[in-house]
């Protein structure tokens, strides 16, 4: 589009353009079950409720993930695993969408 005086105006994409919106990754919410690997001892996994106290400790990854699945199913929440408290992997999805 040309404006008076020979100035050309370019249309910029609207701010809601999907290309400009960063993708948000899901993260644990309050009440979810989390298995975390301790950094000092690689053979201990802590199971806890997010925003709550530790529930138990497991010595094997498979046992920890199985326990997360059981608790998440029982509490109807999501289950997560982390090894660095920065990146999370959802291992169970039982939370109902509201």
N, CA, C and O atoms as CSV, one atom per row, in Angstrom:
chain,resi,resn,atom,element,x,y,z
A,1,UNK,N,N,0.853,-1.167,0.000
A,1,UNK,CA,C,0.000,0.000,0.000
A,1,UNK,C,C,0.906,1.239,0.000
A,1,UNK,O,O,1.875,1.313,0.755
A,2,UNK,N,N,0.582,2.177,-0.832
A,2,UNK,CA,C,1.373,3.401,-0.925
A,2,UNK,C,C,0.623,4.544,-0.250
A,2,UNK,O,O,-0.548,4.786,-0.542
A,3,UNK,N,N,1.299,5.237,0.647
A,3,UNK,CA,C,0.721,6.381,1.351
A,3,UNK,C,C,1.088,7.664,0.613
A,3,UNK,O,O,1.985,7.664,-0.230
A,4,UNK,N,N,0.392,8.762,0.929
A,4,UNK,CA,C,0.753,10.031,0.298
A,4,UNK,C,C,2.228,10.348,0.547
A,4,UNK,O,O,2.742,10.096,1.637
A,5,UNK,N,N,2.898,10.892,-0.443
A,5,UNK,CA,C,4.312,11.229,-0.327
A,5,UNK,C,C,5.209,10.098,-0.779
A,5,UNK,O,O,6.428,10.175,-0.628
A,6,UNK,N,N,4.615,9.030,-1.341
A,6,UNK,CA,C,5.399,7.924,-1.864
A,6,UNK,C,C,5.928,6.955,-0.820
A,6,UNK,O,O,6.786,6.127,-1.125
A,7,UNK,N,N,5.427,7.045,0.414
A,7,UNK,CA,C,5.878,6.141,1.477
A,7,UNK,C,C,5.113,4.829,1.345
A,7,UNK,O,O,3.894,4.828,1.178
A,8,UNK,N,N,5.833,3.719,1.421
A,8,UNK,CA,C,5.196,2.402,1.317
A,8,UNK,C,C,5.014,1.841,2.725
A,8,UNK,O,O,5.956,1.797,3.516
A,9,UNK,N,N,3.794,1.414,3.022
A,9,UNK,CA,C,3.491,0.814,4.325
A,9,UNK,C,C,3.377,-0.690,4.158
A,9,UNK,O,O,2.708,-1.171,3.244
A,10,UNK,N,N,4.021,-1.420,5.028
A,10,UNK,CA,C,3.940,-2.879,5.010
A,10,UNK,C,C,3.023,-3.343,6.130
A,10,UNK,O,O,3.036,-2.798,7.233
A,11,UNK,N,N,2.233,-4.352,5.825
A,11,UNK,CA,C,1.367,-4.935,6.852
A,11,UNK,C,C,2.178,-5.929,7.664
A,11,UNK,O,O,2.818,-6.827,7.115
A,12,UNK,N,N,2.142,-5.761,8.951
A,12,UNK,CA,C,2.808,-6.719,9.831
A,12,UNK,C,C,1.785,-7.747,10.272
A,12,UNK,O,O,0.602,-7.430,10.393
A,13,UNK,N,N,2.222,-8.975,10.514
A,13,UNK,CA,C,1.262,-9.989,10.957
A,13,UNK,C,C,0.680,-9.615,12.318
A,13,UNK,O,O,1.367,-9.013,13.143
A,14,UNK,N,N,-0.575,-9.966,12.553
A,14,UNK,CA,C,-1.171,-9.649,13.857
A,14,UNK,C,C,-0.437,-10.384,14.968
A,14,UNK,O,O,0.157,-11.432,14.716
A,15,UNK,N,N,-0.462,-9.866,16.184
A,15,UNK,CA,C,0.274,-10.500,17.285
A,15,UNK,C,C,-0.228,-11.893,17.633
A,15,UNK,O,O,0.457,-12.629,18.343
A,16,UNK,N,N,-1.401,-12.269,17.154
A,16,UNK,CA,C,-1.919,-13.607,17.450
A,16,UNK,C,C,-1.467,-14.628,16.416
A,16,UNK,O,O,-1.903,-15.779,16.453
A,17,UNK,N,N,-0.602,-14.223,15.499
A,17,UNK,CA,C,-0.084,-15.138,14.493
A,17,UNK,C,C,0.631,-16.292,15.192
A,17,UNK,O,O,1.491,-16.061,16.042
A,18,UNK,N,N,0.283,-17.537,14.842
A,18,UNK,CA,C,0.838,-18.720,15.510
A,18,UNK,C,C,2.360,-18.804,15.369
A,18,UNK,O,O,3.031,-19.373,16.229
A,19,UNK,N,N,2.896,-18.250,14.309
A,19,UNK,CA,C,4.352,-18.311,14.123
A,19,UNK,C,C,5.081,-17.519,15.191
A,19,UNK,O,O,6.236,-17.815,15.499
A,20,UNK,N,N,4.422,-16.511,15.765
A,20,UNK,CA,C,5.060,-15.657,16.754
A,20,UNK,C,C,4.794,-16.097,18.189
A,20,UNK,O,O,5.433,-15.604,19.119
A,21,UNK,N,N,3.859,-17.017,18.372
A,21,UNK,CA,C,3.492,-17.473,19.697
A,21,UNK,C,C,4.366,-18.657,20.093
A,21,UNK,O,O,4.359,-19.673,19.398
A,22,UNK,N,N,5.115,-18.557,21.184
A,22,UNK,CA,C,5.957,-19.687,21.587
A,22,UNK,C,C,5.086,-20.870,22.027
A,22,UNK,O,O,4.034,-20.689,22.640
A,23,UNK,N,N,5.541,-22.064,21.706
A,23,UNK,CA,C,4.818,-23.271,22.107
A,23,UNK,C,C,5.025,-23.492,23.606
A,23,UNK,O,O,6.161,-23.518,24.079
A,24,UNK,N,N,3.952,-23.647,24.337
A,24,UNK,CA,C,4.039,-23.884,25.779
A,24,UNK,C,C,3.997,-25.382,26.037
A,24,UNK,O,O,3.107,-26.088,25.561
A,25,UNK,N,N,4.973,-25.849,26.796
A,25,UNK,CA,C,5.004,-27.261,27.148
A,25,UNK,C,C,4.245,-27.466,28.448
A,25,UNK,O,O,4.285,-26.607,29.329
A,26,UNK,N,N,3.560,-28.581,28.580
A,26,UNK,CA,C,2.870,-28.844,29.842
A,26,UNK,C,C,3.876,-29.077,30.968
A,26,UNK,O,O,4.954,-29.629,30.751
A,27,UNK,N,N,3.512,-28.654,32.152
A,27,UNK,CA,C,4.338,-28.848,33.345
A,27,UNK,C,C,3.443,-29.355,34.470
A,27,UNK,O,O,2.223,-29.205,34.399
A,28,UNK,N,N,4.025,-29.950,35.501
A,28,UNK,CA,C,3.216,-30.443,36.618
A,28,UNK,C,C,2.427,-29.330,37.299
A,28,UNK,O,O,2.903,-28.203,37.433
A,29,UNK,N,N,1.221,-29.669,37.724
A,29,UNK,CA,C,0.360,-28.752,38.463
A,29,UNK,C,C,0.256,-29.238,39.903
A,29,UNK,O,O,0.616,-30.372,40.219
A,30,UNK,N,N,-0.238,-28.370,40.761
A,30,UNK,CA,C,-0.434,-28.754,42.167
A,30,UNK,C,C,-1.342,-29.981,42.219
A,30,UNK,O,O,-2.385,-30.028,41.566
A,31,UNK,N,N,-0.928,-30.965,43.001
A,31,UNK,CA,C,-1.707,-32.181,43.147
A,31,UNK,C,C,-1.222,-33.326,42.278
A,31,UNK,O,O,-1.566,-34.478,42.545
A,32,UNK,N,N,-0.430,-33.049,41.243
A,32,UNK,CA,C,0.099,-34.102,40.382
A,32,UNK,C,C,1.147,-34.919,41.121
A,32,UNK,O,O,1.707,-34.466,42.119
A,33,UNK,N,N,1.409,-36.118,40.632
A,33,UNK,CA,C,2.399,-37.016,41.225
A,33,UNK,C,C,3.692,-36.888,40.427
A,33,UNK,O,O,3.672,-36.905,39.196
A,34,UNK,N,N,4.818,-36.760,41.132
A,34,UNK,CA,C,6.111,-36.543,40.480
A,34,UNK,C,C,7.140,-37.539,41.003
A,34,UNK,O,O,7.306,-37.713,42.210
A,35,UNK,N,N,7.828,-38.189,40.062
A,35,UNK,CA,C,8.991,-39.023,40.406
A,35,UNK,C,C,10.220,-38.234,39.995
A,35,UNK,O,O,10.328,-37.795,38.850
A,36,UNK,N,N,11.143,-38.052,40.924
A,36,UNK,CA,C,12.348,-37.301,40.600
A,36,UNK,C,C,13.581,-38.094,40.989
A,36,UNK,O,O,13.618,-38.775,42.014
A,37,UNK,N,N,14.591,-37.983,40.133
A,37,UNK,CA,C,15.860,-38.661,40.378
A,37,UNK,C,C,16.751,-37.711,41.150
A,37,UNK,O,O,16.922,-36.557,40.758
A,38,UNK,N,N,17.309,-38.182,42.228
A,38,UNK,CA,C,18.188,-37.341,43.039
A,38,UNK,C,C,19.526,-37.209,42.347
A,38,UNK,O,O,20.032,-38.172,41.771
A,39,UNK,N,N,20.094,-36.032,42.401
A,39,UNK,CA,C,21.354,-35.807,41.700
A,39,UNK,C,C,22.549,-36.427,42.424
A,39,UNK,O,O,23.499,-36.871,41.779
A,40,UNK,N,N,22.511,-36.462,43.735
A,40,UNK,CA,C,23.655,-36.989,44.483
A,40,UNK,C,C,23.713,-38.521,44.432
A,40,UNK,O,O,24.796,-39.107,44.428
A,41,UNK,N,N,22.551,-39.155,44.393
A,41,UNK,CA,C,22.519,-40.615,44.345
A,41,UNK,C,C,21.610,-41.037,43.214
A,41,UNK,O,O,20.393,-40.872,43.297
A,42,UNK,N,N,22.187,-41.577,42.162
A,42,UNK,CA,C,21.415,-41.935,40.975
A,42,UNK,C,C,20.494,-43.126,41.211
A,42,UNK,O,O,19.608,-43.389,40.399
A,43,UNK,N,N,20.692,-43.856,42.323
A,43,UNK,CA,C,19.885,-45.054,42.549
A,43,UNK,C,C,18.674,-44.804,43.441
A,43,UNK,O,O,18.042,-45.762,43.888
A,44,UNK,N,N,18.335,-43.552,43.713
A,44,UNK,CA,C,17.182,-43.242,44.569
A,44,UNK,C,C,16.234,-42.314,43.813
A,44,UNK,O,O,16.649,-41.270,43.308
A,45,UNK,N,N,14.966,-42.698,43.740
A,45,UNK,CA,C,13.925,-41.892,43.106
A,45,UNK,C,C,12.920,-41.502,44.175
A,45,UNK,O,O,12.445,-42.356,44.924
A,46,UNK,N,N,12.596,-40.224,44.252
A,46,UNK,CA,C,11.640,-39.737,45.239
A,46,UNK,C,C,10.284,-39.559,44.567
A,46,UNK,O,O,10.181,-38.939,43.508
A,47,UNK,N,N,9.253,-40.105,45.188
A,47,UNK,CA,C,7.881,-39.946,44.702
A,47,UNK,C,C,7.217,-38.934,45.619
A,47,UNK,O,O,7.263,-39.080,46.841
A,48,UNK,N,N,6.594,-37.899,45.040
A,48,UNK,CA,C,5.906,-36.916,45.870
A,48,UNK,C,C,4.730,-36.327,45.124
A,48,UNK,O,O,4.627,-36.420,43.901
A,49,UNK,N,N,3.851,-35.720,45.890
A,49,UNK,CA,C,2.731,-34.966,45.345
A,49,UNK,C,C,3.240,-33.536,45.168
A,49,UNK,O,O,3.818,-32.970,46.096
A,50,UNK,N,N,3.032,-32.943,43.982
A,50,UNK,CA,C,3.500,-31.578,43.735
A,50,UNK,C,C,2.826,-30.647,44.734
A,50,UNK,O,O,1.618,-30.731,44.952
A,51,UNK,N,N,3.604,-29.766,45.334
A,51,UNK,CA,C,3.168,-28.849,46.402
A,51,UNK,C,C,2.834,-29.602,47.682
A,51,UNK,O,O,1.999,-29.159,48.470
A,52,UNK,N,N,3.482,-30.729,47.884
A,52,UNK,CA,C,3.250,-31.518,49.089
A,52,UNK,C,C,4.538,-32.195,49.530
A,52,UNK,O,O,5.614,-31.930,48.994
A,53,UNK,N,N,4.411,-33.056,50.498
A,53,UNK,CA,C,5.575,-33.748,51.059
A,53,UNK,C,C,5.917,-34.990,50.239
A,53,UNK,O,O,5.111,-35.471,49.442
A,54,UNK,N,N,7.141,-35.501,50.453
A,54,UNK,CA,C,7.544,-36.755,49.811
A,54,UNK,C,C,6.621,-37.868,50.270
A,54,UNK,O,O,6.208,-37.916,51.429
A,55,UNK,N,N,6.306,-38.756,49.350
A,55,UNK,CA,C,5.444,-39.891,49.667
A,55,UNK,C,C,6.288,-41.120,49.959
A,55,UNK,O,O,6.118,-41.755,51.001
A,56,UNK,N,N,7.195,-41.463,49.054
A,56,UNK,CA,C,8.072,-42.608,49.253
A,56,UNK,C,C,9.327,-42.485,48.413
A,56,UNK,O,O,9.470,-41.569,47.603
A,57,UNK,N,N,10.234,-43.428,48.624
A,57,UNK,CA,C,11.469,-43.469,47.843
A,57,UNK,C,C,11.606,-44.871,47.254
A,57,UNK,O,O,11.298,-45.869,47.906
A,58,UNK,N,N,12.067,-44.922,46.029
A,58,UNK,CA,C,12.253,-46.198,45.327
A,58,UNK,C,C,13.697,-46.277,44.840
A,58,UNK,O,O,14.340,-45.256,44.596
A,59,UNK,N,N,14.197,-47.507,44.702
A,59,UNK,CA,C,15.574,-47.680,44.259
A,59,UNK,C,C,15.684,-48.021,42.782
A,59,UNK,O,O,16.785,-48.011,42.231
A,60,UNK,N,N,14.573,-48.321,42.132
A,60,UNK,CA,C,14.621,-48.661,40.713
A,60,UNK,C,C,13.655,-47.778,39.929
A,60,UNK,O,O,12.566,-47.446,40.398
A,61,UNK,N,N,14.082,-47.410,38.726
A,61,UNK,CA,C,13.276,-46.539,37.860
A,61,UNK,C,C,11.903,-47.160,37.599
A,61,UNK,O,O,10.884,-46.481,37.733
A,62,UNK,N,N,11.866,-48.434,37.229
A,62,UNK,CA,C,10.594,-49.090,36.903
A,62,UNK,C,C,9.643,-49.075,38.092
A,62,UNK,O,O,8.450,-48.819,37.927
A,63,UNK,N,N,10.153,-49.346,39.279
A,63,UNK,CA,C,9.307,-49.301,40.476
A,63,UNK,C,C,8.754,-47.893,40.702
A,63,UNK,O,O,7.586,-47.727,41.053
A,64,UNK,N,N,9.594,-46.889,40.501
A,64,UNK,CA,C,9.163,-45.499,40.701
A,64,UNK,C,C,8.069,-45.118,39.709
A,64,UNK,O,O,7.064,-44.522,40.096
A,65,UNK,N,N,8.254,-45.454,38.441
A,65,UNK,CA,C,7.256,-45.107,37.420
A,65,UNK,C,C,5.966,-45.877,37.654
A,65,UNK,O,O,4.881,-45.321,37.487
A,66,UNK,N,N,6.062,-47.149,38.036
A,66,UNK,CA,C,4.853,-47.926,38.338
A,66,UNK,C,C,4.080,-47.305,39.498
A,66,UNK,O,O,2.850,-47.255,39.472
A,67,UNK,N,N,4.795,-46.836,40.510
A,67,UNK,CA,C,4.142,-46.202,41.667
A,67,UNK,C,C,3.495,-44.874,41.268
A,67,UNK,O,O,2.403,-44.552,41.735
A,68,UNK,N,N,4.162,-44.107,40.410
A,68,UNK,CA,C,3.581,-42.854,39.910
A,68,UNK,C,C,2.282,-43.157,39.160
A,68,UNK,O,O,1.281,-42.468,39.354
A,69,UNK,N,N,2.291,-44.176,38.311
A,69,UNK,CA,C,1.083,-44.550,37.571
A,69,UNK,C,C,-0.053,-44.924,38.517
A,69,UNK,O,O,-1.191,-44.492,38.333
A,70,UNK,N,N,0.261,-45.728,39.529
A,70,UNK,CA,C,-0.770,-46.141,40.495
A,70,UNK,C,C,-1.343,-44.945,41.256
A,70,UNK,O,O,-2.561,-44.808,41.370
A,71,UNK,N,N,-0.471,-44.085,41.774
A,71,UNK,CA,C,-0.945,-42.915,42.527
A,71,UNK,C,C,-1.728,-41.950,41.648
A,71,UNK,O,O,-2.763,-41.432,42.067
A,72,UNK,N,N,-1.246,-41.706,40.436
A,72,UNK,CA,C,-1.940,-40.786,39.525
A,72,UNK,C,C,-3.325,-41.310,39.185
A,72,UNK,O,O,-4.289,-40.546,39.134
A,73,UNK,N,N,-3.424,-42.610,38.952
A,73,UNK,CA,C,-4.727,-43.222,38.652
A,73,UNK,C,C,-5.657,-43.093,39.851
A,73,UNK,O,O,-6.828,-42.746,39.702
A,74,UNK,N,N,-5.133,-43.373,41.032
A,74,UNK,CA,C,-5.936,-43.313,42.256
A,74,UNK,C,C,-6.406,-41.885,42.560
A,74,UNK,O,O,-7.553,-41.680,42.959
A,75,UNK,N,N,-5.527,-40.907,42.372
A,75,UNK,CA,C,-5.851,-39.508,42.691
A,75,UNK,C,C,-6.491,-38.763,41.520
A,75,UNK,O,O,-6.918,-37.619,41.675
A,76,UNK,N,N,-6.562,-39.406,40.344
A,76,UNK,CA,C,-7.140,-38.803,39.127
A,76,UNK,C,C,-6.396,-37.524,38.725
A,76,UNK,O,O,-7.008,-36.500,38.424
A,77,UNK,N,N,-5.066,-37.610,38.727
A,77,UNK,CA,C,-4.214,-36.482,38.332
A,77,UNK,C,C,-3.208,-36.999,37.302
A,77,UNK,O,O,-3.263,-38.165,36.909
A,78,UNK,N,N,-2.293,-36.137,36.865
A,78,UNK,CA,C,-1.245,-36.543,35.938
A,78,UNK,C,C,-0.018,-37.011,36.711
A,78,UNK,O,O,0.203,-36.603,37.851
A,79,UNK,N,N,0.767,-37.860,36.089
A,79,UNK,CA,C,2.013,-38.337,36.670
A,79,UNK,C,C,3.185,-37.864,35.831
A,79,UNK,O,O,3.101,-37.844,34.603
A,80,UNK,N,N,4.271,-37.485,36.476
A,80,UNK,CA,C,5.423,-36.893,35.805
A,80,UNK,C,C,6.719,-37.524,36.277
A,80,UNK,O,O,6.794,-38.101,37.362
A,81,UNK,N,N,7.752,-37.399,35.424
A,81,UNK,CA,C,9.098,-37.818,35.788
A,81,UNK,C,C,10.058,-36.686,35.440
A,81,UNK,O,O,9.914,-36.048,34.397
A,82,UNK,N,N,11.032,-36.436,36.304
A,82,UNK,CA,C,12.091,-35.466,36.016
A,82,UNK,C,C,13.406,-35.979,36.574
A,82,UNK,O,O,13.443,-36.662,37.598
A,83,UNK,N,N,14.483,-35.638,35.884
A,83,UNK,CA,C,15.804,-35.976,36.398
A,83,UNK,C,C,16.594,-34.718,36.726
A,83,UNK,O,O,17.697,-34.802,37.266
A,84,UNK,N,N,16.028,-33.531,36.399
A,84,UNK,CA,C,16.775,-32.297,36.644
A,84,UNK,C,C,15.896,-31.143,37.142
A,84,UNK,O,O,16.398,-30.031,37.306
A,85,UNK,N,N,14.639,-31.367,37.379
A,85,UNK,CA,C,13.687,-30.362,37.870
A,85,UNK,C,C,13.564,-29.155,36.936
A,85,UNK,O,O,13.127,-28.081,37.350
A,86,UNK,N,N,13.951,-29.345,35.685
A,86,UNK,CA,C,13.766,-28.321,34.656
A,86,UNK,C,C,12.919,-28.875,33.525
A,86,UNK,O,O,12.027,-28.197,33.017
A,87,UNK,N,N,13.200,-30.106,33.135
A,87,UNK,CA,C,12.454,-30.785,32.073
A,87,UNK,C,C,11.607,-31.889,32.684
A,87,UNK,O,O,12.068,-32.639,33.544
A,88,UNK,N,N,10.363,-31.980,32.230
A,88,UNK,CA,C,9.429,-32.954,32.777
A,88,UNK,C,C,8.845,-33.809,31.659
A,88,UNK,O,O,8.564,-33.311,30.568
A,89,UNK,N,N,8.667,-35.085,31.934
A,89,UNK,CA,C,8.020,-35.997,30.995
A,89,UNK,C,C,6.739,-36.510,31.653
A,89,UNK,O,O,6.773,-37.045,32.761
A,90,UNK,N,N,5.612,-36.342,30.963
A,90,UNK,CA,C,4.343,-36.855,31.513
A,90,UNK,C,C,4.300,-38.351,31.261
A,90,UNK,O,O,4.428,-38.793,30.120
A,91,UNK,N,N,4.123,-39.127,32.310
A,91,UNK,CA,C,4.081,-40.582,32.194
A,91,UNK,C,C,2.689,-41.123,32.437
A,91,UNK,O,O,2.434,-42.299,32.177
A,92,UNK,N,N,1.779,-40.294,32.931
A,92,UNK,CA,C,0.393,-40.710,33.144
A,92,UNK,C,C,-0.508,-39.500,32.976
A,92,UNK,O,O,-0.149,-38.386,33.357
A,93,UNK,N,N,-1.690,-39.733,32.399
A,93,UNK,CA,C,-2.624,-38.621,32.185
A,93,UNK,C,C,-4.011,-39.081,32.630
A,93,UNK,O,O,-4.747,-39.708,31.869
A,94,UNK,N,N,-4.347,-38.760,33.864
A,94,UNK,CA,C,-5.657,-39.110,34.416
A,94,UNK,C,C,-6.453,-37.891,34.841
A,94,UNK,O,O,-7.590,-38.026,35.293
A,95,UNK,N,N,-5.876,-36.696,34.704
A,95,UNK,CA,C,-6.585,-35.454,35.068
A,95,UNK,C,C,-7.702,-35.210,34.076
A,95,UNK,O,O,-7.498,-35.278,32.864
A,96,UNK,N,N,-8.877,-34.928,34.593
A,96,UNK,CA,C,-10.027,-34.639,33.730
A,96,UNK,C,C,-10.005,-33.181,33.331
A,96,UNK,O,O,-9.756,-32.308,34.162
A,97,UNK,N,N,-10.264,-32.914,32.061
A,97,UNK,CA,C,-10.346,-31.536,31.596
A,97,UNK,C,C,-11.619,-30.909,32.127
A,97,UNK,O,O,-12.685,-31.525,32.102
A,98,UNK,N,N,-11.504,-29.682,32.607
A,98,UNK,CA,C,-12.661,-28.996,33.191
A,98,UNK,C,C,-13.236,-28.037,32.186
A,98,UNK,O,O,-14.219,-27.355,32.475
